[in-house]
């Protein structure tokens, strides 16, 4: 009975913060654990790199740079990177914990997916890649093992940045390219150069696999699979499944064209093409899928293995340029037998030994250990190399942590052997990357965000406020002035207009003028005054308002019409008229009549009136007549 050793990390606290509870997966580059972030009290996935990767200074610098870039990528279809660090000689990444399974597990169970499901997964993966490609991030290892599916069915792409860091470090030090051979683009195999189109190619291979239940190219050894990628076009899925629509065949061909120039250039272009295909397909064909025989469904754990043991599903290291178009997958070595005399063999061995001894101990073949110059200023590092008989080749790059002028890393790494009088490449820091703040005030929110992220800054935070004169969606101000030179890590804040603030105008009719004005101004409205006479509304009260009660915008003007009371009219003259005639005439004119008598009023004739005839008096007021 074989005893499996216990994983020593389980139950421990990584970097004093992440409490590991269980192992989720193990691959060729790292082991993934489920853990609890004690600081934020949330579940996370901790990916611990295998210790040997930390021995490379090139990997260390690339890992940090790529991890920081990946952490800035926020997208619903990307597994978020929270943190990175070095713990007990191993680098680790802390990522969003995805409660679900990977796409490889789904393919193992289903064999092949329905056309609708395959296109939906492809669309989600390309949506994530489009966001990454806009930020100049290339994944380099798109495969079903790196596509996670939550229990709610949300598709998320994992391992942004990690694959690129490991692959570039490996290529720099060993001349090989890492990748899952079943999904490697031809240009990666022939030149080692990854582009955004390389990710697109891998998605196309994955779409073919989801539709048919198997990869387009297979072989006994990875080099044979690599040969097919370089020299053969991916066959249309309809060659195997005649019900596959032509539009899907065309999409697979556009995603997997061998020449990168003929392939869809990046995630954005590929996403648009996929959406167009999805929009054209309807009916039962979307629910159809291949039914491959059980024995044809490949079991593949996606792990790293040696070249001669691995099938097309795992991560392998292939020599850059090791597969040429038209070259045979492998050649039989020819052995030539030669017969030599024993004494000649002895002479050759003696001469060869002496020559080799001189070559490797004193001559050009001798080696020295690369001095430790990381952290030195450039001039001191160059002087140290020259003192050890070595030349210096200086390259420069920005670094967030290493001050300008100091050495970030060397190739070969410190302590590694280098040919005597050979060159050591010094990567010297240019300091933190400085960028110019673009002018964004007065432009739309999306345009402003694109301008800021396009310059190289992280996506800004946005605060929304109402504004009396700036339209909704337009930037009011930014936390940094246009043209200011800033570190690329600067957190930029935008204030974006919500447009004018809606307010409710109260009903102020019948209120006194000062009360009405106070109520409207308290609601954020301006007040203008108008006047008119009214037979019904008392003097100084509001007759009406324009606009009326209801929704307006802060700063709008409301005109209130204030009553001047009843109007003034001319009092008719009733002098000399009889009491009855005078009373009738005044009442018809709109006045109230008050009668007073003088000397008993026996004649019944009006001798006096107040106000006098011809004067102006308010309608409805009282006119007093005196009758004699």
FENMODA-V441469 format. One record per residue. N is the residue number from 1. D_FIRST is the distance of its C-alpha to the first C-alpha in whole Angstrom. Layout:
n=<N & N>
d_first=<D_FIRST & D_FIRST>
This chain:
n=<1 & 2 & 3 & 4 & 5 & 6 & 7 & 8 & 9 & 10 & 11 & 12 & 13 & 14 & 15 & 16 & 17 & 18 & 19 & 20 & 21 & 22 & 23 & 24 & 25 & 26 & 27 & 28 & 29 & 30 & 31 & 32 & 33 & 34 & 35 & 36 & 37 & 38 & 39 & 40 & 41 & 42 & 43 & 44 & 45 & 46 & 47 & 48 & 49 & 50 & 51 & 52 & 53 & 54 & 55 & 56 & 57 & 58 & 59 & 60 & 61 & 62 & 63 & 64 & 65 & 66 & 67 & 68 & 69 & 70 & 71 & 72 & 73 & 74 & 75 & 76 & 77 & 78 & 79 & 80 & 81 & 82 & 83 & 84 & 85 & 86 & 87 & 88 & 89 & 90 & 91 & 92 & 93 & 94 & 95 & 96 & 97 & 98 & 99 & 100 & 101 & 102 & 103 & 104 & 105 & 106 & 107 & 108 & 109 & 110 & 111 & 112 & 113 & 114 & 115 & 116 & 117 & 118 & 119 & 120 & 121 & 122 & 123 & 124 & 125 & 126 & 127 & 128 & 129 & 130 & 131 & 132 & 133 & 134 & 135 & 136 & 137 & 138 & 139 & 140 & 141 & 142 & 143 & 144 & 145 & 146 & 147 & 148 & 149 & 150 & 151 & 152 & 153 & 154 & 155 & 156 & 157 & 158 & 159 & 160 & 161 & 162 & 163 & 164 & 165 & 166 & 167 & 168 & 169 & 170 & 171 & 172 & 173 & 174 & 175 & 176 & 177 & 178 & 179 & 180 & 181 & 182 & 183 & 184 & 185 & 186 & 187 & 188 & 189 & 190 & 191 & 192 & 193 & 194 & 195 & 196 & 197 & 198 & 199 & 200 & 201 & 202 & 203 & 204 & 205 & 206 & 207 & 208 & 209 & 210 & 211 & 212 & 213 & 214 & 215 & 216 & 217 & 218 & 219 & 220 & 221 & 222 & 223 & 224 & 225 & 226 & 227 & 228 & 229 & 230 & 231 & 232 & 233 & 234 & 235 & 236 & 237 & 238 & 239 & 240 & 241 & 242 & 243 & 244 & 245 & 246 & 247 & 248 & 249 & 250 & 251 & 252 & 253 & 254 & 255 & 256 & 257 & 258 & 259 & 260 & 261 & 262 & 263 & 264 & 265 & 266 & 267 & 268 & 269 & 270 & 271 & 272 & 273 & 274 & 275 & 276 & 277 & 278 & 279 & 280 & 281 & 282 & 283 & 284 & 285 & 286 & 287 & 288 & 289 & 290 & 291 & 292 & 293 & 294 & 295 & 296 & 297 & 298 & 299 & 300 & 301 & 302 & 303 & 304 & 305 & 306 & 307 & 308 & 309 & 310 & 311 & 312 & 313 & 314 & 315 & 316 & 317 & 318 & 319 & 320 & 321 & 322 & 323 & 324 & 325 & 326 & 327 & 328 & 329 & 330 & 331 & 332 & 333 & 334 & 335 & 336 & 337 & 338 & 339 & 340 & 341 & 342 & 343 & 344 & 345 & 346 & 347 & 348 & 349 & 350 & 351 & 352 & 353 & 354 & 355 & 356 & 357 & 358 & 359 & 360 & 361 & 362 & 363 & 364 & 365 & 366 & 367 & 368 & 369 & 370 & 371 & 372 & 373 & 374 & 375 & 376 & 377 & 378 & 379 & 380 & 381 & 382 & 383 & 384 & 385 & 386 & 387 & 388 & 389 & 390 & 391 & 392 & 393 & 394 & 395 & 396 & 397 & 398 & 399 & 400 & 401 & 402 & 403 & 404 & 405 & 406 & 407 & 408 & 409 & 410 & 411 & 412 & 413 & 414 & 415 & 416 & 417 & 418 & 419 & 420 & 421 & 422 & 423 & 424 & 425 & 426 & 427 & 428 & 429 & 430 & 431 & 432 & 433 & 434 & 435 & 436 & 437 & 438 & 439 & 440 & 441 & 442 & 443 & 444 & 445 & 446 & 447 & 448 & 449 & 450 & 451 & 452 & 453 & 454 & 455 & 456 & 457 & 458 & 459 & 460 & 461 & 462 & 463 & 464 & 465 & 466 & 467 & 468 & 469 & 470 & 471 & 472 & 473 & 474 & 475 & 476 & 477 & 478 & 479 & 480 & 481 & 482 & 483 & 484 & 485 & 486 & 487 & 488 & 489 & 490 & 491 & 492 & 493 & 494 & 495 & 496 & 497 & 498 & 499 & 500 & 501 & 502 & 503 & 504 & 505 & 506 & 507 & 508 & 509 & 510 & 511 & 512 & 513 & 514 & 515 & 516 & 517 & 518 & 519 & 520 & 521 & 522 & 523 & 524 & 525 & 526 & 527 & 528 & 529 & 530 & 531 & 532 & 533 & 534 & 535 & 536 & 537 & 538 & 539 & 540 & 541 & 542 & 543 & 544 & 545 & 546 & 547 & 548 & 549 & 550 & 551 & 552 & 553 & 554 & 555 & 556 & 557 & 558 & 559 & 560 & 561 & 562 & 563 & 564 & 565 & 566 & 567 & 568 & 569 & 570 & 571 & 572 & 573 & 574 & 575 & 576 & 577 & 578 & 579 & 580 & 581 & 582 & 583 & 584 & 585 & 586 & 587 & 588 & 589 & 590 & 591 & 592 & 593 & 594 & 595 & 596 & 597 & 598 & 599 & 600 & 601 & 602 & 603 & 604 & 605 & 606 & 607 & 608 & 609 & 610 & 611 & 612 & 613 & 614 & 615 & 616 & 617 & 618 & 619 & 620 & 621 & 622 & 623 & 624 & 625 & 626 & 627 & 628>
d_first=<0 & 4 & 7 & 10 & 13 & 15 & 19 & 21 & 24 & 23 & 26 & 28 & 32 & 32 & 36 & 37 & 37 & 34 & 31 & 28 & 26 & 24 & 23 & 24 & 23 & 23 & 25 & 26 & 28 & 27 & 25 & 27 & 27 & 29 & 31 & 34 & 37 & 38 & 42 & 42 & 40 & 39 & 35 & 35 & 32 & 31 & 30 & 29 & 30 & 27 & 29 & 30 & 33 & 34 & 35 & 38 & 41 & 42 & 39 & 40 & 44 & 43 & 40 & 42 & 45 & 43 & 42 & 45 & 46 & 44 & 44 & 48 & 47 & 47 & 47 & 46 & 44 & 42 & 39 & 41 & 40 & 41 & 40 & 39 & 38 & 36 & 34 & 32 & 33 & 32 & 34 & 33 & 35 & 36 & 36 & 37 & 35 & 35 & 33 & 33 & 31 & 31 & 33 & 30 & 29 & 32 & 32 & 29 & 30 & 34 & 34 & 37 & 39 & 43 & 46 & 47 & 43 & 43 & 46 & 46 & 42 & 44 & 47 & 45 & 43 & 47 & 48 & 46 & 46 & 50 & 50 & 48 & 50 & 53 & 52 & 51 & 47 & 45 & 41 & 40 & 37 & 38 & 35 & 34 & 31 & 34 & 36 & 35 & 36 & 37 & 37 & 40 & 40 & 41 & 40 & 39 & 39 & 36 & 36 & 40 & 41 & 37 & 37 & 40 & 40 & 37 & 38 & 41 & 40 & 38 & 41 & 43 & 41 & 39 & 42 & 39 & 39 & 35 & 35 & 33 & 35 & 35 & 38 & 39 & 43 & 45 & 47 & 44 & 43 & 46 & 47 & 44 & 47 & 46 & 48 & 49 & 49 & 45 & 44 & 46 & 45 & 41 & 42 & 44 & 41 & 39 & 42 & 42 & 38 & 39 & 42 & 40 & 36 & 36 & 37 & 40 & 38 & 35 & 34 & 31 & 32 & 33 & 36 & 37 & 37 & 39 & 42 & 42 & 43 & 45 & 47 & 47 & 48 & 46 & 47 & 48 & 46 & 49 & 48 & 45 & 47 & 50 & 51 & 50 & 53 & 55 & 55 & 51 & 51 & 53 & 51 & 48 & 51 & 52 & 49 & 47 & 50 & 49 & 52 & 52 & 56 & 56 & 53 & 53 & 53 & 51 & 50 & 53 & 55 & 52 & 51 & 55 & 55 & 52 & 54 & 57 & 54 & 53 & 57 & 58 & 55 & 56 & 55 & 52 & 51 & 49 & 47 & 46 & 43 & 41 & 39 & 37 & 35 & 31 & 30 & 32 & 30 & 28 & 25 & 26 & 24 & 27 & 25 & 26 & 25 & 27 & 30 & 28 & 25 & 26 & 28 & 31 & 30 & 28 & 30 & 31 & 34 & 37 & 40 & 43 & 45 & 43 & 43 & 47 & 49 & 49 & 47 & 45 & 41 & 40 & 42 & 42 & 42 & 45 & 45 & 48 & 48 & 51 & 53 & 54 & 56 & 54 & 56 & 56 & 52 & 53 & 56 & 54 & 51 & 53 & 55 & 52 & 50 & 54 & 54 & 50 & 51 & 54 & 52 & 49 & 51 & 54 & 55 & 54 & 50 & 50 & 48 & 48 & 46 & 47 & 49 & 48 & 51 & 49 & 51 & 54 & 57 & 58 & 61 & 59 & 56 & 58 & 59 & 56 & 55 & 58 & 58 & 55 & 56 & 55 & 57 & 56 & 56 & 56 & 55 & 55 & 54 & 54 & 52 & 52 & 51 & 52 & 56 & 58 & 58 & 55 & 52 & 49 & 47 & 47 & 46 & 45 & 43 & 44 & 43 & 42 & 44 & 47 & 49 & 52 & 55 & 53 & 53 & 51 & 51 & 52 & 51 & 54 & 54 & 57 & 57 & 56 & 57 & 60 & 62 & 65 & 65 & 67 & 70 & 69 & 71 & 73 & 71 & 68 & 65 & 63 & 65 & 65 & 61 & 60 & 63 & 61 & 57 & 59 & 60 & 57 & 57 & 54 & 55 & 58 & 58 & 61 & 63 & 66 & 69 & 73 & 75 & 79 & 80 & 76 & 75 & 71 & 68 & 70 & 69 & 72 & 70 & 67 & 66 & 67 & 70 & 70 & 70 & 68 & 66 & 62 & 59 & 57 & 55 & 58 & 57 & 60 & 62 & 64 & 67 & 67 & 70 & 70 & 74 & 76 & 75 & 77 & 79 & 81 & 84 & 86 & 89 & 92 & 95 & 98 & 96 & 99 & 98 & 97 & 94 & 93 & 93 & 91 & 88 & 88 & 87 & 85 & 83 & 83 & 86 & 89 & 92 & 96 & 99 & 101 & 104 & 106 & 109 & 108 & 110 & 107 & 104 & 106 & 107 & 104 & 101 & 99 & 100 & 97 & 94 & 93 & 90 & 89 & 87 & 83 & 81 & 82 & 80 & 81 & 84 & 86 & 89 & 91 & 95 & 96 & 100 & 102 & 105 & 108 & 109 & 112 & 114 & 118 & 121 & 124 & 126 & 129 & 133 & 134 & 137 & 140 & 138 & 139 & 136 & 135 & 135 & 133 & 130 & 129 & 129 & 127 & 125 & 124 & 124 & 121 & 122 & 123 & 126 & 128 & 132 & 134 & 138 & 141 & 144 & 143 & 142 & 145 & 145 & 141 & 141 & 138 & 140 & 137 & 133 & 130 & 128 & 131 & 131 & 130 & 127 & 123 & 121 & 118 & 118 & 118 & 120 & 123 & 126 & 129 & 133 & 136 & 138 & 142>
